[in-house]
Amino acid sequence: MIIIGRQQESVDIMEKEGSLLVGRPRAVAAGEMLSHGLRMILAPAGEQFRRLRRAAHTHLAPKAAESYAPIQMNAARDVILDILDDPKGHQAAARRYAASVILRVTYGKSTPTATDAPEIISIHKMLERFQILMRPGAFMVDRYPILKHIPGYASYVEDWRKEESQLFHDQLNRVSKELTTDKAGPSFVRYLLENKSSHKLSNDEMAYLAGSLFGAGADTTSVAIMVVVMAAACYPKAQEKLQEELDNVVGRDRAPTFDDQNSLPQIEAFMLECLRWRPVTTLGFPHCASTDIVYKGYCIPKGAIVFGNHWAISRDPNVYPNPDHFDPDRWLDSEGKIRDDLKYPSFGFGRRICPGQHVGKRSIFLNIALLLWSFNITQDPANPIDEYGFVDGVTAHPKPFAACFTPRFGTEAELRSVMARYGDGL
């Protein structure tokens, strides 16, 4: 196992040699026992991976991502309204946003809250199980695959598999039935069903591809939004600088939209710093070397497991001075524009880079813009935020934390009035 923890080395090996690291190591517990080889994120390099990736790209590429603007705006507006209704539930509001957007994109269905929709309850349960099984070295079967053939070994994993498969197929079948009655709206699953022959995906592959995208999108985006709130509360000067830009570009008569994106470099810098300061996936996902890779006299042997450690790379002192300090200005050049010489692998490496990165970045941008246009976010003096309060796992979820939200312009009623004209009301 090789773990890469520096920026330049990650570029030289994970990016420049990316064609040699497109494979995944064998994941017996999570990939075979839980998923029966159907999860794209764990699929080995080869024909199946290419088919799944090609199908996913149709609805996640940059142009496709732009088409989801109305969905994202409506959901971001609801975050503001949710926080006005229940400031203590700001983390639930982030989960609701992510679930609502990805549920609509994937299945053409929205959900009114983050907690009462059975699909949302189930998918979060599945994600918790997946994280348990993905911990490196957590299960002996990953070291000794023969164990999976022993009757009764980890039998609960088979129960998890059946429950997960049922959820994914139920959603696929629902859209399929809606197609027969002309009730199906546009969605990724509808596209898969209507283009089944061209993508050559089985029902199992379609169900798991859609389900995996739903699960990953709901999980990672919500964590990123929670980190935005944490950073804003912990670093008020960075928040003030961003809000000054919002006031100059957007003003107070309307709320920011995607049309403002190119005029708000401070927001993009804030987003990039959030993704670096508290990476959504701290270790990243494992790659597998398809052949020997020689780098500066070292040999990464064929079959080796290779990690690009996001947490360590994000703290490379040669690239990010004072790395533990939250500093969005590090992403800006002398003219106040985003630097083109500074990159951070927030979404992975090479041909395994997250296919949903474009949708994810747009979601984070919009939520930063709308949250910090709407509120001054501060810490609760009685309950200070633990900046290292995260649950260990494949995805680093913030532990519950308190934050105070004060409307920036006028009264709460006036903010609600602006939100009533946002999204659907535009």
Buried (B, 14 or more C-beta within 10 A) or exposed (E): EBEBBBBEBBBBBBBEBBEBBBBBBBBBBBBBBBBEBBBBBBBBBEEBBEBBBEBBEEBBEEEBBEEBBEBBBBBBBBBBBBBBEEBEBBBBBBBBBBBBBBBBBBBBBBBEBBBEBEBBEBBBBBBEBBBBBBBBEEBEBBEEBEBBEEEEBBEEBEEBBEEBBEBBBBBBEBBBEBBEEEEBEEBBBBBBBEEBEEBEBEBBBBBBBBBBBBBBBBBBBBBBBBBBBBBBBBBBEBBEBBBEBBEEBBEEEEBBBBEBBEEBBBBBBBBBBBBBBBBBBBBBBBBBBBEEBEBEEEEBEEEBBBBBBBBBBBBBEEBBEEBEEBBBEBBBEEEEEEEEEBEBBBBBBBBBBBBBBBBBBBBBBBBBBBBBBBBBBBBBEEEEBEBEEBEEBBBBBBEEBBBBBEBBBEEEEEBBEBBEEBBEEE
